[in-house]
């Protein structure tokens, strides 16, 4: 069967890591009798250089026409890049916000998985990390503080800034349903994270999540305040299965989770709309300081491609094959620079070599 995949190589290391994901997907297509039709579009700084804006209407149309979108990374050095001398609406990240809105991507999924073979790279103490852990953070992506009304005014000679945090029960309900559906396919536990002891928005969040939970009696639900969750992530990450939370809390907690997996270069992500359509990307940035050096870790992008197969294309066996190949390659001791610790059983490899290894072990 043929599948149309729109690719956004993006900026910095983006083209390198997307190329490795394409390499792996091409082998998957051959082994399982599919055909993946790739079409590259420009977004972010690459689009600014050509079109003067971070995302064109034509690029949006190409994304909408695809079965799924696979993205590398967006942005550059905020201190030195000329892109950041432009007004905010024309900077690289504005393209990312726009495509999320245009595609209706309200659910962000970020798995945080520590492989046992990478326990030495984890920043946590050995007794905490030795057995690994496997969680997924389900973050509401299009509401909350980041999308509320904001302004900075001068009152009585003093500058006053206001950001508005707003959630409707509809927004909360649809992301909660996503979390419970995902939990049903995992270990049937949802930890809903809020700040219900302080915020009205969190009190509504908790009430709606409780309502949704009634439809999933097979899934265990617990509520946790965000500050406690931040502590528990580093104290005992194995306790978590699915973490459900709002936009800003999810932004912060998912970055924390990334650092206890050994490297942010290991973390895939998916952003889904109300259908099976999604945009898949690594959780890390564009790393302009190492762009073009063939040393970036492509695993997060390759695992994002596996998520694409699983969630948007319903190719579960194929997704499993990629994930198992990653585990196998890591068990053999192959490491990109971000994972390399110098131990005798480790073999340091480049970005393209890691892609070759994972493709060869499909």
C-alpha positions in Angstrom: 0.0 0.0 0.0 1.1 3.6 -0.7 1.4 6.2 2.0 2.1 9.9 1.4 4.4 11.4 4.0 5.2 15.1 4.0 8.6 15.8 5.4 9.9 19.0 7.0 13.7 18.7 7.3 13.8 22.2 8.9 16.9 23.8 10.3 20.2 22.9 12.0 20.5 19.1 12.3 17.0 18.6 10.9 17.9 17.6 7.4 20.5 15.1 8.7 18.2 13.3 11.2 15.2 13.3 8.8 17.4 11.7 6.2 18.2 8.8 8.6 14.5 8.4 9.4 13.7 8.2 5.7 16.4 5.6 5.3 14.9 3.4 8.0 11.3 3.9 6.6 12.5 2.9 3.2 13.8 -0.4 4.5 10.5 -1.0 6.4 8.6 -0.4 3.2 10.7 -2.9 1.4 10.4 -5.6 4.1 6.7 -5.2 4.6 5.5 -4.5 1.1 4.6 -0.8 1.4 5.6 2.3 -0.5 6.3 5.5 1.3 6.1 8.6 -0.9 8.1 11.4 0.6 7.6 15.1 -0.2 9.8 17.7 1.4 8.5 21.2 2.3 10.2 24.2 3.8 9.3 25.5 7.3 11.2 27.7 9.9 14.4 29.3 9.0 14.8 27.4 5.8 11.5 28.8 4.6 12.4 32.3 5.7 15.6 32.2 3.6 13.6 31.3 0.5 10.1 32.8 1.0 10.7 35.5 3.7 8.1 33.8 6.0 8.4 30.7 8.2 5.5 28.8 6.6 3.7 29.3 3.3 0.1 28.5 2.4 1.4 26.0 -0.2 3.4 24.2 2.5 0.3 24.0 4.7 -1.7 22.5 1.8 1.0 19.9 1.2 0.9 18.9 4.9 -2.9 18.6 4.9 -2.8 16.5 1.8 -0.5 13.9 3.4 -1.3 10.9 5.5 1.2 12.2 8.1 4.0 14.7 8.6 7.5 13.9 9.7 9.6 16.9 10.9 13.2 17.4 11.9 13.8 20.6 13.9 13.1 24.3 13.6 15.0 27.4 14.6 18.6 28.5 15.1 20.9 30.4 17.4 18.7 33.1 19.0 21.8 35.2 19.7 23.4 35.2 16.3 20.9 34.1 13.6 19.4 36.9 11.5 16.0 35.1 11.8 15.7 36.4 15.3 16.1 40.0 14.3 12.7 39.7 12.6 9.4 40.5 14.4 8.1 37.5 16.4 5.4 36.6 13.8 8.1 36.0 11.1 10.6 34.0 13.2 11.1 30.2 12.7 9.0 29.1 15.7 6.0 31.0 14.4 5.8 28.5 11.6 5.5 25.7 14.1 2.7 27.4 16.0 0.9 28.1 12.8 1.1 24.5 11.4 -0.1 23.1 14.8 -3.1 25.5 14.6 -3.8 24.8 10.9 -3.7 21.1 11.3 -5.7 21.1 14.6 -2.9 19.3 16.5 -4.2 19.5 20.1 -2.7 16.3 21.6 1.1 16.1 22.1 2.5 12.7 23.0 6.0 12.4 24.4 7.2 8.9 25.4 10.0 8.9 28.0 11.7 5.5 27.9 15.0 4.6 29.6 16.4 1.5 28.0 18.3 -0.7 30.4 21.3 -0.6 28.2 21.4 3.2 28.7 21.0 3.2 32.4 24.6 4.4 32.8 23.8 7.5 30.9 20.9 8.4 33.2 21.5 11.2 35.6 19.6 9.4 38.4 21.3 7.2 41.0 21.8 3.6 39.9 19.2 2.0 42.2 16.6 4.3 40.5 17.7 3.9 36.9 19.0 0.3 36.7 15.6 -1.3 35.7 14.7 1.5 33.3 11.3 3.1 33.0 8.6 3.6 30.3 6.1 6.5 30.5 4.3 8.7 28.0 3.3 12.3 28.7 0.0 13.4 27.1 0.1 17.2 26.8 -2.8 19.5 25.7 -1.2 21.6 23.0 -3.5 24.3 21.7 -5.0 25.8 24.9 -4.0 27.3 28.2 -1.5 30.0 29.0 0.4 29.9 25.7 -2.7 30.7 23.6 -4.6 33.0 26.0 -5.0 36.7 25.7 -1.8 38.6 26.7 -0.8 42.2 27.0 1.8 44.5 28.5 0.6 47.9 29.5 1.8 50.8 31.7 -0.4 51.6 34.7 0.5 54.6 36.8 4.0 54.6 35.3 4.6 50.9 36.0 4.8 48.2 33.3 2.2 45.4 34.0 2.2 42.2 32.0 -0.9 39.9 31.8 -1.1 36.3 30.4 -4.5 34.6 30.5 -4.9 30.9 31.2 -8.2 29.6 29.8 -9.5 26.1 29.3 -12.9 24.9 28.2 -14.4 21.6 29.3 -14.4 20.6 25.6 -10.6 21.1 25.4 -10.0 19.1 28.6 -12.4 16.3 27.7 -10.8 15.5 24.3 -7.2 15.4 25.6 -8.4 13.3 28.6 -10.0 10.8 26.2 -6.8 10.5 24.3 -4.9 9.8 27.5 -7.3 7.1 28.7 -7.4 5.4 25.2 -3.6 5.3 25.2 -3.5 3.9 28.8 -5.8 1.1 27.7 -3.1 0.0 25.3 -0.3 0.2 27.9 -0.5 -0.5 31.6 -3.9 1.0 32.3 -2.9 3.9 34.6 -3.4 7.6 34.2 -1.8 10.3 36.4 -3.6 13.6 35.8 -1.3 16.5 36.8 -2.8 19.9 37.8 -2.6 22.7 40.3 -6.1 22.3 41.7 -5.2 23.7 45.1 -4.7 27.1 43.5 -6.1 27.5 40.0 -9.7 27.5 38.8 -8.6 26.1 35.5 -7.0 23.1 37.3 -10.2 22.6 39.3 -12.2 22.4 36.1 -9.5 20.1 34.6 -9.7 17.7 37.6 -13.5 17.7 37.5 -13.7 16.9 33.7 -11.0 14.2 34.0 -13.0 12.5 36.7 -16.0 12.5 34.4 -14.1 11.0 31.6 -12.6 8.3 33.9 -16.1 6.9 34.5 -16.1 5.6 30.9 -12.8 3.8 31.5 -13.4 1.6 34.6 -10.4 -0.6 33.6 -8.0 2.3 33.9 -6.7 3.5 37.3 -6.8 7.3 37.7 -4.7 9.3 40.2 -4.4 13.1 40.5 -1.1 14.7 41.3 -0.1 18.4 41.9 2.4 19.5 39.4 5.1 20.4 41.9 4.8 16.9 43.4 5.0 15.4 40.0 8.2 17.2 39.2 9.7 15.7 42.3 8.3 12.2 41.7 9.8 12.1 38.2 13.3 12.2 39.6 12.5 10.2 42.8 10.6 7.2 41.2 9.9 7.5 37.5 8.9 3.8 37.3 5.6 4.7 39.0 4.3 6.5 35.9 2.5 5.1 32.9 0.5 7.9 31.2 0.9 11.4 32.5 -2.0 13.7 31.4 -1.6 17.4 31.8 -2.2 20.9 30.4 0.0 22.9 28.0 2.5 24.7 30.2 2.9 22.0 32.8 3.4 19.4 30.0 6.0 21.6 28.4 8.1 21.7 31.6 7.5 18.1 32.8 8.3 16.5 29.4 11.6 18.4 29.2 12.4 17.1 32.7 11.5 13.6 31.7 13.8 13.9 28.7 16.8 14.5 30.8 16.4 11.4 32.9 16.3 9.1 29.8 20.0 9.6 29.2 19.8 12.1 26.3 17.1 14.3 24.8 18.3 12.8 21.5 16.3 9.7 22.4 12.9 11.3 22.8 10.3 11.0 20.1 7.0 12.9 20.0 3.7 13.1 18.2 1.1 15.8 17.8 -2.3 14.6 16.8 -5.6 16.1 15.8 -9.1 14.5 16.3 -8.5 12.1 13.5 -5.5 9.8 13.1 -3.5 12.5 11.4 -0.4 13.7 13.1 2.9 15.6 13.0 5.9 13.6 14.3 9.1 15.1 15.5 12.0 14.6 17.9 11.6 16.5 21.2 15.0 18.2 20.9 15.9 21.4 19.1 17.9 22.2 16.0 21.4 22.1 17.6 22.9 24.6 15.2 26.3 24.2 16.9 26.7 20.6 15.5 24.7 21.0 12.3 26.5 19.5 9.3 29.0 17.5 11.4 27.3 14.1 11.1 27.4 13.7 14.9 23.7 14.3 15.8 21.7 11.4 17.4 18.9 10.4 14.9 17.2 8.0 17.2 14.5 10.4 18.4 13.5 11.1 14.8 13.6 7.4 13.9 11.4 6.6 16.9 9.1 9.5 15.9 8.7 7.7 12.5 7.8 4.6 14.4 5.1 6.5 16.3 3.9 7.8 12.9 3.5 4.2 11.7 1.7 3.2 14.9 -0.7 6.2 15.4 -1.4 7.6 12.0 -0.9 4.7 9.6 -2.0 1.7 11.7 1.1 -0.2 10.9 1.8 -1.7 14.3 4.0 -4.5 13.3 6.2 -2.2 11.3 6.4 0.3 14.2 7.4 -2.6 16.5 10.2 -3.6 14.0 11.8 -0.1 14.2 11.6 0.0 18.0 13.1 -3.5 18.4 15.9 -2.6 16.0 16.7 0.5 18.1 16.9 -1.7 21.2 19.0 -4.2 19.4 21.5 -1.7 18.2 21.8 -0.1 21.6 22.3 -3.5 23.2 25.3 -4.1 20.8 26.9 -1.0 22.4 26.6 1.4 19.5 26.4 5.0 20.7 26.3 8.5 19.1 28.4 11.1 20.9 25.6 12.2 23.3 25.2 8.7 24.6 28.9 7.7 24.6 30.5 7.3 28.1 33.8 5.7 27.1 33.0 2.2 28.5 34.8 -0.8 27.0 31.6 -2.2 25.5 30.6 1.0 23.7 31.3 1.8 20.0 31.0 5.5 19.0 29.3 6.0 15.7 28.2 9.0 13.5 24.6 10.1 12.8 24.6 8.3 9.4 26.2 5.2 10.8 23.5 4.9 13.5 20.8 5.2 10.8 22.5 2.5 8.8 22.7 0.2 11.8 19.1 0.6 12.7 18.0 0.1 9.1 20.2 -3.0 8.8 18.6 -4.6 11.9 15.0 -4.2 10.7 
